[in-house]
Amino acid sequence: MGEHLVVIVGLAFGTFAMRFGGYLLGARIPSSGPWARALQALPGCLIAALLAVILAQAGPAEWGAAVLSLAAALLSRSLPLTMLAGVSAVWLLRGLI
């Protein structure tokens, strides 16, 4: 039982330390300037990089779903609708191909 308690306390401390560290770092992020603009663009860049890796390894169903998702995004400008279109398209195309 003693080893389990050490593990639980250690994991709890690690979780608290990461959350508190994130709070401390977040308070120091600049709200203007070139670093702020770079950090604002980061989520889009990460999604584009992940999508590029996925499509490089993908087959025709995934490429078709990507095209349909892009069309949905351009037409609707709605993230939930785009995600729904992409998931539905890949599910249907994998079933058909």
C-alpha positions in Angstrom: 0.0 0.0 0.0 2.9 2.4 0.7 4.2 2.2 -2.8 0.8 3.0 -4.2 0.5 6.1 -1.9 3.9 7.3 -3.1 2.9 7.0 -6.7 -0.5 8.8 -6.1 1.2 11.7 -4.2 3.9 11.9 -6.8 1.4 12.1 -9.7 -0.7 14.6 -7.8 2.3 16.8 -7.2 3.4 16.5 -10.9 -0.1 17.5 -12.1 -0.2 20.5 -9.8 3.3 21.5 -10.8 2.4 21.4 -14.5 -0.8 23.4 -14.0 0.9 26.0 -11.8 3.8 26.2 -14.2 1.5 26.8 -17.1 -0.2 29.5 -15.1 3.1 31.2 -14.4 4.2 31.0 -18.0 0.9 32.1 -19.3 1.1 35.3 -17.2 4.4 36.2 -18.9 3.1 35.8 -22.5 3.2 39.2 -24.3 -0.1 40.6 -25.4 1.3 42.6 -28.3 4.3 42.6 -30.6 5.8 39.9 -32.9 5.8 37.1 -30.3 2.1 37.6 -29.6 1.4 37.4 -33.3 3.5 34.3 -33.7 1.7 32.6 -30.7 -1.7 33.5 -32.2 -0.8 31.8 -35.5 0.6 28.7 -33.8 -2.6 26.6 -33.5 -3.4 27.0 -37.2 0.2 26.1 -38.1 0.1 23.0 -35.9 -3.2 21.8 -37.4 -1.8 22.3 -40.9 1.4 20.4 -40.1 -0.6 17.5 -38.6 -2.9 17.4 -41.6 0.0 17.4 -44.0 1.5 14.4 -42.3 -1.8 12.6 -42.2 -2.5 13.2 -45.9 1.0 12.2 -46.9 0.2 8.7 -45.5 -3.4 8.6 -46.5 -5.4 6.9 -49.2 -8.1 8.0 -51.6 -10.8 8.0 -48.9 -8.9 10.5 -46.7 -8.0 12.7 -49.7 -11.6 12.8 -50.7 -12.7 13.6 -47.2 -10.1 16.4 -47.1 -11.4 17.9 -50.3 -15.0 17.7 -49.0 -14.0 19.2 -45.7 -12.2 22.1 -47.4 -15.3 22.8 -49.5 -17.5 22.7 -46.3 -15.1 25.1 -44.6 -15.0 27.6 -47.5 -18.8 27.5 -47.9 -19.9 27.6 -44.3 -17.0 29.2 -42.4 -18.2 27.0 -39.4 -15.7 24.8 -37.6 -18.3 22.4 -36.2 -19.9 22.0 -39.6 -16.5 21.4 -41.2 -15.6 18.8 -38.6 -18.9 17.0 -39.1 -18.5 17.1 -42.9 -14.9 15.7 -42.6 -15.8 12.9 -40.2 -18.9 11.9 -42.2 -17.0 12.0 -45.5 -14.1 9.8 -44.3 -16.6 7.4 -42.7 -18.7 7.1 -45.9 -15.7 7.0 -48.3 -13.9 4.3 -46.3 -17.1 2.3 -46.5 -17.4 2.8 -50.2 -13.7 2.4 -51.2 
